[in-house]
Amino acid sequence: MQPAERLPSLQSLRRPLAALAAALALACCAGAARAAATIVIVNLNEAGVGFNDPTPVAPVGGNPGTTLGQQRLNAFQRAADLWGATLTSDVTIRIGASFEPLSCTATSAVLGAAGANEIWSDFPNAPRAETWYPAALASKLAGEDVATPGQPHIIARFNSRLGLSADCLPGEGFYLGLDRNFGNGIDLVTVLLHEFAHGLGFQTFTDDETGEEILGIPSIWDYYLLDNRNNRTWVESTPAQRAASAVTWRGLSWNGPIVTAAVPQVLGPASNLGIAGPAAGTAAGNYGVGDATFGPALSNPPVRGQLMPVVDQPDGNGYACQPLGTLNALAVRGNIALVDRGGGCDFTVKARNVQAAGALGMVVADNQPGDVAGLGGSDPTIAIPSVRVTQADGATIKAALQRRARTQSGVVASLGLDSARLAGTDAAGRILLYTPGAYSPGSSVSHYTTEARPNQLMEPAINTDLTHDVTPPRDLTFPLLRDIGW
């Protein structure tokens, strides 16, 4: 049996965190989940902090805890119970967890991170020789606990300061209720379901920046990670090829049979911006877009109108952060407004302003290089569809709008669905992994694409429309874990 390899870092929603020290002093455990798998939360906090914080709180959203620490522990156990009801294992899964003061500012923060504490190969009953498996999965497959005695299978650290001080996302702390009524908070149970999935094996242990394997041994994940440009899996690729595919937008697909079979049950048609019309020129065609979390979802028949740019800056940009002036309002009325990202206002503000001016829809052009991303925010008064295009696509479309009349451009935009393609899939119908053009530590490769529709739990950011489901017909997280052996 290959000795355990202690992992150097954890997967994180924002960026990787250093792993816990090798020797963990295990504290008292919370109650176990009585389900197909037993999962216990091992409290690693010292007295008076984290899970042991005595600060009085009122019960909230089905969480009966009366101290901050107990509510945190209850939320952790709820996420453990949900996974326990989904998985099958005869070996108790231990999650070593703590709340600690992590990196934080008034505008951004590390929420937390979790991952496998150890990885193992060549254990009893291993399906593949010379292949790394996370400790929890290796123990399930072996039928016995292979982890180093006294060590958890998964380690998790979360930010104890979040929302509780002026210098750590004030007003945006964790919602500790169990009912998803999180309002402006961050639903902790959803975040935990995501992070626990990483610890269960939703991650590669190969260095996705350099392509180098640990001790020359691939991860079980790598057998299903397919470079869809050359049809080679990561185990068939060189380190340089793996590293290149990790920064190739739409370049990596998940080739596991269970996920691929479930994709049509879960994903809907891809959102699409069609550009046509007599003045479209080389900009004519279909564009991938990021969906908005506000306003109506795209549907067919598409919302169609001439595309008219908002121009409210001397440099030609249009941010629509203020109510539109007379000329801009005249331009977008009865048309689709093109605005720029930026200007210091939220996407919902832009949408409200162009809607008030009579626009039928809104297209936001990104203001920095990158891949397709969505539009966040919430506003029930917004009744027009909104999408986001990349900076490169925005520049192509803007070039076609250079010659236009005050109320007409001759460039027709259609906001609808591409019924021939499922959102977030490649040409063969396989779901894509997250591979932005610029390497993103802790996010690249070990997440699903941000183009999936509906949003998936294992995208690199937690979206507000997520449920607590990890299975079809809502989510593709558990199918991937089944592909690797769960």
C-alpha positions as CSV (number, residue, x, y, z in Angstrom):
1,M,0.0,0.0,0.0
2,Q,1.4,3.4,-1.0
3,P,2.1,5.5,2.1
4,A,-0.2,8.4,2.6
5,E,0.6,11.7,1.0
6,R,-0.3,14.8,3.0
7,L,-1.7,17.4,0.7
8,P,0.0,20.8,0.7
9,S,-3.1,22.9,0.1
10,L,-6.9,22.9,0.1
11,Q,-9.5,23.9,-2.6
12,S,-11.0,27.3,-1.9
13,L,-13.8,29.3,-3.3
14,R,-11.5,32.3,-3.5
15,R,-7.9,31.0,-3.3
16,P,-6.0,28.1,-1.7
17,L,-5.3,28.0,2.0
18,A,-2.3,26.3,3.7
19,A,-3.2,22.9,5.0
20,L,-3.5,22.1,8.7
21,A,-0.4,20.9,10.4
22,A,0.4,17.2,10.2
23,A,-0.4,16.6,13.9
24,L,-4.0,17.5,14.7
25,A,-5.2,17.5,18.2
26,L,-8.7,16.0,17.8
27,A,-11.3,17.5,20.0
28,C,-14.8,16.3,20.9
29,C,-17.1,15.3,18.0
30,A,-20.6,16.3,17.1
31,G,-23.3,13.7,16.6
32,A,-23.0,11.3,13.6
33,A,-25.3,11.2,10.6
34,R,-27.4,8.0,10.6
35,A,-27.5,7.3,6.9
36,A,-25.8,5.4,4.1
37,A,-22.6,6.9,5.3
38,T,-21.7,8.1,8.8
39,I,-20.0,11.5,8.8
40,V,-18.8,13.2,12.0
41,I,-17.5,16.7,12.5
42,V,-14.4,16.8,14.6
43,N,-14.2,20.1,16.5
44,L,-10.6,21.4,16.3
45,N,-11.2,24.7,17.9
46,E,-9.9,25.6,21.3
47,A,-12.2,26.7,24.1
48,G,-14.0,30.0,23.6
49,V,-13.5,30.4,19.9
50,G,-14.9,29.0,16.6
51,F,-17.3,26.1,17.4
52,N,-16.9,26.9,21.1
53,D,-17.7,30.6,20.8
54,P,-20.1,31.4,23.7
55,T,-21.6,34.5,22.1
56,P,-25.4,34.3,22.7
57,V,-27.6,34.2,19.5
58,A,-31.2,33.6,18.8
59,P,-32.3,30.4,17.0
60,V,-32.6,31.0,13.2
61,G,-34.0,29.1,10.3
62,G,-34.4,25.7,12.0
63,N,-31.0,26.0,13.7
64,P,-31.8,25.7,17.4
65,G,-28.4,26.7,18.7
66,T,-28.3,29.5,21.3
67,T,-24.6,30.3,21.0
68,L,-22.7,31.3,17.9
69,G,-20.4,28.2,18.2
70,Q,-23.3,25.8,18.5
71,Q,-25.1,27.2,15.5
72,R,-21.9,26.9,13.5
73,L,-21.5,23.2,14.5
74,N,-25.2,22.5,13.8
75,A,-24.8,23.9,10.2
76,F,-21.7,21.8,9.7
77,Q,-23.6,18.7,10.9
78,R,-26.5,19.5,8.6
79,A,-24.2,19.5,5.6
80,A,-22.6,16.3,6.8
81,D,-26.0,14.7,7.2
82,L,-27.0,15.7,3.7
83,W,-23.8,14.1,2.3
84,G,-24.2,11.1,4.6
85,A,-27.7,10.5,3.2
86,T,-26.2,10.5,-0.3
87,L,-23.0,8.5,0.0
88,T,-22.4,4.8,0.8
89,S,-19.5,3.8,3.0
90,D,-18.9,1.3,5.9
91,V,-16.2,3.5,7.2
92,T,-17.0,6.6,9.3
93,I,-15.9,9.7,7.6
94,R,-14.2,12.3,9.8
95,I,-14.1,16.0,8.9
96,G,-11.6,17.9,11.0
97,A,-13.1,21.4,11.2
98,S,-12.4,24.8,12.7
99,F,-13.4,28.5,12.5
100,E,-10.4,30.8,12.3
101,P,-9.7,34.4,11.4
102,L,-8.8,34.1,7.7
103,S,-7.9,36.7,5.1
104,C,-10.4,39.4,4.9
105,T,-11.1,43.0,3.8
106,A,-14.1,45.3,3.8
107,T,-14.8,44.2,0.2
108,S,-13.5,40.6,-0.2
109,A,-12.8,37.6,1.9
110,V,-11.8,34.0,1.9
111,L,-15.0,32.2,3.0
112,G,-13.2,29.0,3.9
113,A,-11.8,25.8,2.3
114,A,-11.8,22.1,2.6
115,G,-10.0,19.2,1.0
116,A,-8.7,15.7,1.5
117,N,-6.2,15.5,4.3
118,E,-4.4,12.5,2.9
119,I,-4.3,10.7,-0.4
120,W,-3.6,7.0,-0.9
121,S,-2.7,4.6,-3.6
122,D,-2.5,0.8,-3.9
123,F,-4.6,0.1,-0.8
124,P,-6.6,-3.1,-0.5
125,N,-9.3,-3.4,-3.3
126,A,-8.0,-0.3,-5.1
127,P,-9.8,-0.2,-8.5
128,R,-6.7,1.2,-10.2
129,A,-3.1,0.6,-9.3
130,E,-0.7,3.5,-8.8
131,T,-3.5,6.0,-8.6
132,W,-4.1,8.6,-5.9
133,Y,-7.5,8.5,-4.1
134,P,-8.7,10.8,-1.3
135,A,-8.6,9.2,2.1
136,A,-12.4,9.0,2.5
137,L,-12.9,7.3,-0.8
138,A,-9.9,5.0,-0.4
139,S,-11.3,3.9,3.0
140,K,-14.7,3.2,1.4
141,L,-13.2,1.1,-1.4
142,A,-10.8,-0.8,1.0
143,G,-13.7,-1.6,3.4
144,E,-11.5,-0.4,6.2
145,D,-10.1,2.9,7.5
146,V,-6.8,3.5,5.7
147,A,-6.2,7.0,7.1
148,T,-3.3,7.6,9.5
149,P,-4.6,6.9,13.0
150,G,-5.8,10.1,14.6
151,Q,-6.1,11.9,11.3
152,P,-9.4,13.1,9.8
153,H,-10.2,12.2,6.2
154,I,-11.1,15.8,5.3
155,I,-9.9,19.1,6.8
156,A,-12.0,22.3,6.7
157,R,-11.2,25.8,7.9
158,F,-13.7,28.6,7.7
159,N,-13.6,32.4,8.4
160,S,-14.6,33.2,11.9
161,R,-14.5,37.0,11.2
162,L,-16.8,37.1,8.2
163,G,-19.5,39.8,8.5
164,L,-18.6,40.4,12.2
165,S,-16.3,43.3,11.9
166,A,-16.0,46.5,9.7
167,D,-12.9,45.1,8.0
168,C,-14.4,41.7,6.9
169,L,-17.3,42.0,4.5
170,P,-19.6,43.8,7.0
171,G,-23.2,42.8,6.7
172,E,-22.4,39.8,4.6
173,G,-21.7,37.1,7.2
174,F,-22.6,33.4,7.1
175,Y,-26.3,32.6,7.4
176,L,-26.5,29.8,9.9
177,G,-30.1,28.8,9.4
178,L,-30.8,25.5,7.8
179,D,-33.7,26.6,5.5
180,R,-31.9,28.6,2.7
181,N,-33.7,31.9,3.7
182,F,-30.3,33.6,3.7
183,G,-31.4,37.0,2.4
184,N,-28.2,39.1,2.1
185,G,-26.1,36.6,4.0
186,I,-24.0,33.7,2.7
187,D,-25.7,30.3,3.1
188,L,-23.2,28.3,5.1
189,V,-24.8,24.9,4.5
190,T,-24.5,25.5,0.7
191,V,-20.8,26.5,1.0
192,L,-20.1,23.5,3.2
193,L,-21.7,21.1,0.7
194,H,-19.4,22.5,-1.9
195,E,-16.3,22.3,0.2
196,F,-17.0,18.8,1.6
197,A,-17.4,17.6,-2.0
198,H,-13.8,18.7,-2.6
199,G,-12.7,16.6,0.4
200,L,-14.6,13.6,-1.0
201,G,-12.7,13.8,-4.2
202,F,-14.0,16.6,-6.4
203,Q,-10.5,17.7,-7.1
204,T,-7.3,16.6,-8.9
205,F,-4.2,16.1,-6.9
206,T,-2.0,16.7,-9.9
207,D,-0.6,20.2,-10.0
208,D,-2.9,21.9,-12.4
209,E,-0.5,24.8,-13.0
210,T,2.5,22.8,-13.9
211,G,0.8,19.5,-14.9
212,E,3.2,17.6,-12.6
213,E,1.8,14.5,-10.8
214,I,2.6,13.8,-7.2
215,L,5.4,11.2,-7.1
216,G,4.7,10.5,-10.8
217,I,1.3,9.0,-9.9
218,P,-2.0,10.3,-11.4
219,S,-5.2,11.1,-9.5
220,I,-8.3,9.1,-10.1
221,W,-9.8,12.4,-11.3
222,D,-7.3,12.5,-14.2
223,Y,-8.7,9.4,-15.9
224,Y,-11.9,11.3,-16.7
225,L,-10.4,14.7,-17.3
226,L,-10.4,15.0,-21.1
227,D,-8.5,17.6,-23.3
228,N,-11.3,17.9,-25.8
229,R,-8.9,19.5,-28.4
230,N,-6.8,16.3,-28.8
231,N,-9.2,13.8,-27.2
232,R,-6.6,12.8,-24.6
233,T,-7.2,12.3,-20.9
234,W,-4.8,13.8,-18.4
235,V,-3.3,10.4,-17.7
236,E,-2.5,10.2,-21.4
237,S,-1.0,13.7,-21.5
238,T,2.4,15.2,-20.7
239,P,2.8,17.7,-17.9
240,A,3.1,20.5,-20.5
241,Q,-0.1,19.4,-22.2
242,R,-2.0,19.2,-18.9
243,A,-0.8,22.7,-17.9
244,A,-1.8,24.1,-21.3
245,S,-5.3,22.6,-21.1
246,A,-5.8,24.1,-17.6
247,V,-5.7,27.6,-19.2
248,T,-7.6,26.8,-22.4
249,W,-11.2,28.2,-22.2
250,R,-13.6,25.3,-22.8
251,G,-10.6,23.1,-23.3
252,L,-11.3,20.4,-20.6
253,S,-14.4,18.2,-20.4
254,W,-15.5,15.6,-17.8
255,N,-15.6,12.2,-19.6
256,G,-17.1,10.1,-16.9
257,P,-20.0,8.0,-18.1
258,I,-22.3,8.6,-15.1
259,V,-22.0,12.4,-15.3
260,T,-22.4,12.4,-19.1
261,A,-25.6,10.3,-18.9
262,A,-27.0,12.7,-16.3
263,V,-26.2,15.9,-18.2
264,P,-29.4,16.0,-20.3
265,Q,-31.5,15.6,-17.1
266,V,-29.8,18.5,-15.4
267,L,-28.6,21.1,-17.9
268,G,-30.9,23.3,-20.0
269,P,-30.3,24.9,-23.4
270,A,-27.4,27.4,-23.6
271,S,-28.1,31.1,-23.3
272,N,-27.2,32.8,-26.5
273,L,-26.7,36.3,-28.0
274,G,-27.4,36.3,-31.7
275,I,-26.0,39.2,-33.8
276,A,-27.4,39.7,-37.3
277,G,-28.8,42.6,-39.4
278,P,-27.6,44.5,-42.4
279,A,-24.8,46.4,-40.6
280,A,-23.6,43.4,-38.5
281,G,-20.7,42.6,-40.9
282,T,-18.1,40.3,-39.3
283,A,-19.8,40.6,-35.9
284,A,-22.7,38.4,-37.2
285,G,-23.0,35.1,-35.3
286,N,-23.8,33.6,-32.0
287,Y,-22.1,34.5,-28.7
288,G,-21.8,32.7,-25.4
289,V,-23.1,34.8,-22.6
290,G,-23.3,34.9,-18.8
291,D,-26.7,34.9,-17.3
292,A,-28.1,37.4,-14.8
293,T,-29.4,36.4,-11.4
294,F,-32.0,39.2,-11.7
295,G,-34.7,39.8,-14.3
296,P,-36.3,37.1,-16.4
297,A,-34.3,34.1,-17.6
298,L,-33.7,33.9,-21.3
299,S,-36.2,31.9,-23.3
300,N,-37.5,31.3,-26.8
301,P,-38.8,33.0,-28.8
302,P,-35.9,35.4,-28.2
303,V,-36.2,39.1,-27.2
304,R,-35.1,40.8,-30.3
305,G,-34.2,44.4,-31.1
306,Q,-31.6,46.7,-32.6
307,L,-28.5,46.9,-30.4
308,M,-27.8,50.5,-29.3
309,P,-24.8,51.5,-27.2
310,V,-25.1,53.7,-24.2
311,V,-22.4,56.4,-24.3
312,D,-22.0,58.5,-21.2
313,Q,-18.2,58.9,-20.9
314,P,-15.8,61.0,-23.0
315,D,-13.8,57.9,-23.9
316,G,-16.9,56.3,-25.5
317,N,-17.8,54.0,-22.7
318,G,-21.3,53.8,-21.3
319,Y,-21.8,52.6,-17.8
320,A,-25.5,53.5,-17.2
321,C,-24.8,54.1,-13.6
322,Q,-27.1,57.1,-13.6
323,P,-30.5,57.6,-15.2
324,L,-30.0,57.9,-18.9
325,G,-29.9,61.4,-20.5
326,T,-32.2,62.4,-23.3
327,L,-30.0,61.1,-26.2
328,N,-29.2,57.8,-24.6
329,A,-32.8,57.2,-23.6
330,L,-33.9,57.9,-27.2
331,A,-31.3,55.5,-28.5
332,V,-32.3,52.5,-26.4
333,R,-36.0,53.0,-26.3
334,G,-37.6,49.9,-27.9
335,N,-34.1,48.5,-28.6
336,I,-31.5,46.4,-26.7
337,A,-29.0,48.5,-24.7
338,L,-25.2,47.8,-24.8
339,V,-23.5,49.0,-21.7
340,D,-20.0,48.6,-20.2
341,R,-19.1,46.9,-17.0
342,G,-17.6,49.3,-14.5
343,G,-18.4,52.8,-13.4
344,G,-18.7,52.0,-9.7
345,C,-22.3,50.7,-9.8
346,D,-24.0,47.3,-9.5
347,F,-25.3,45.4,-12.6
348,T,-28.9,45.8,-11.2
349,V,-28.4,49.6,-11.3
350,K,-27.5,49.5,-14.9
351,A,-30.5,47.3,-15.7
352,R,-32.9,49.5,-13.8
353,N,-31.7,52.6,-15.7
354,V,-31.9,51.2,-19.2
355,Q,-35.2,49.6,-18.3
356,A,-36.6,53.0,-17.2
357,A,-35.4,54.4,-20.5
358,G,-37.5,51.9,-22.4
359,A,-34.9,49.2,-23.4
360,L,-36.1,45.7,-24.2
361,G,-33.0,44.1,-22.8
362,M,-29.4,44.7,-21.7
363,V,-26.0,43.4,-22.9
364,V,-23.0,44.2,-20.6
365,A,-19.6,44.1,-22.2
366,D,-16.8,43.1,-19.8
367,N,-14.1,45.7,-19.1
368,Q,-11.2,43.3,-18.6
369,P,-9.9,40.1,-20.3
370,G,-11.5,36.8,-19.3
371,D,-14.0,34.3,-20.1
372,V,-17.8,34.2,-19.9
373,A,-19.2,35.2,-16.5
374,G,-22.6,36.0,-15.1
375,L,-24.2,39.1,-13.7
376,G,-24.9,39.0,-10.0
377,G,-27.5,40.9,-7.9
378,S,-31.1,40.8,-7.0
379,D,-33.9,43.2,-7.9
380,P,-37.5,42.0,-8.3
381,T,-38.4,45.3,-10.2
382,I,-36.2,44.4,-13.2
383,A,-38.4,42.9,-16.0
384,I,-36.0,42.9,-18.9
385,P,-33.4,40.1,-19.7
386,S,-29.7,40.9,-19.2
387,V,-26.5,39.1,-20.2
388,R,-22.8,39.6,-20.1
389,V,-20.2,39.1,-23.0
390,T,-16.5,38.9,-22.8
391,Q,-14.3,42.0,-23.4
392,A,-13.2,40.5,-26.7
393,D,-16.7,39.8,-27.9
394,G,-17.8,43.2,-26.7
395,A,-15.1,44.9,-28.8
396,T,-16.1,42.9,-31.9
397,I,-19.8,43.9,-31.5
398,K,-18.9,47.5,-30.7
399,A,-16.9,47.7,-34.0
400,A,-20.1,47.0,-35.9
401,L,-21.9,49.8,-34.1
402,Q,-19.4,52.6,-35.1
403,R,-21.6,53.8,-37.9
404,R,-25.2,54.2,-36.7
405,A,-28.1,56.6,-36.6
406,R,-29.4,58.2,-33.5
407,T,-32.1,55.5,-33.0
408,Q,-31.0,52.7,-35.3
409,S,-27.8,50.7,-35.8
410,G,-28.7,48.1,-38.3
411,V,-27.3,45.5,-35.9
412,V,-30.0,43.2,-34.5
413,A,-29.5,41.4,-31.2
414,S,-31.5,38.4,-30.1
415,L,-31.5,37.3,-26.5
416,G,-32.7,33.7,-26.3
417,L,-31.7,30.0,-26.1
418,D,-29.6,27.8,-28.4
419,S,-31.8,24.7,-28.4
420,A,-29.0,22.7,-30.2
421,R,-26.6,23.0,-27.3
422,L,-26.8,22.3,-23.6
423,A,-25.4,25.0,-21.4
424,G,-21.8,24.4,-20.3
425,T,-21.1,21.4,-22.5
426,D,-18.7,20.6,-25.3
427,A,-19.7,19.5,-28.9
428,A,-20.1,15.9,-27.6
429,G,-22.5,16.9,-24.8
430,R,-20.0,16.5,-22.0
431,I,-19.9,19.1,-19.2
432,L,-16.9,21.4,-19.2
433,L,-14.6,22.1,-16.4
434,Y,-13.6,25.6,-15.2
435,T,-10.5,26.6,-17.2
436,P,-10.2,30.4,-17.4
437,G,-7.5,31.7,-19.7
438,A,-5.6,33.0,-16.7
439,Y,-4.7,30.3,-14.2
440,S,-6.8,30.7,-11.0
441,P,-5.2,29.0,-8.0
442,G,-7.7,26.9,-6.1
443,S,-10.4,27.3,-8.8
444,S,-9.0,26.1,-12.1
445,V,-9.8,22.6,-13.2
446,S,-11.3,21.3,-10.0
447,H,-14.7,23.0,-10.6
448,Y,-17.4,22.8,-13.2
449,T,-17.7,25.6,-15.8
450,T,-19.5,28.8,-14.9
451,E,-21.5,28.4,-18.1
452,A,-23.7,25.7,-16.7
453,R,-27.4,26.4,-16.6
454,P,-28.9,26.1,-14.1
455,N,-25.9,27.0,-11.9
456,Q,-24.2,24.0,-10.3
457,L,-23.0,23.6,-6.8
458,M,-19.4,22.9,-7.9
459,E,-18.8,26.0,-9.9
460,P,-16.0,28.2,-8.5
461,A,-18.4,30.6,-6.8
462,I,-21.5,30.1,-4.7
463,N,-24.5,31.4,-6.6
464,T,-27.7,32.6,-4.9
465,D,-30.0,30.3,-6.8
466,L,-28.4,27.0,-5.5
467,T,-30.4,24.5,-3.5
468,H,-29.1,22.0,-1.1
469,D,-29.3,19.3,-3.7
470,V,-26.2,17.4,-5.0
471,T,-28.0,14.9,-7.3
472,P,-30.0,15.0,-10.5
473,P,-32.3,16.4,-11.7
474,R,-30.9,19.6,-10.1
475,D,-27.2,19.0,-9.7
476,L,-24.2,17.0,-11.1
477,T,-22.0,16.8,-8.0
478,F,-22.7,13.3,-6.9
479,P,-22.6,11.8,-10.4
480,L,-19.0,12.9,-10.7
481,L,-18.2,11.4,-7.3
482,R,-19.8,8.2,-8.5
483,D,-17.6,8.3,-11.6
484,I,-14.5,8.2,-9.4
485,G,-15.7,5.4,-7.2
486,W,-18.4,6.6,-4.7
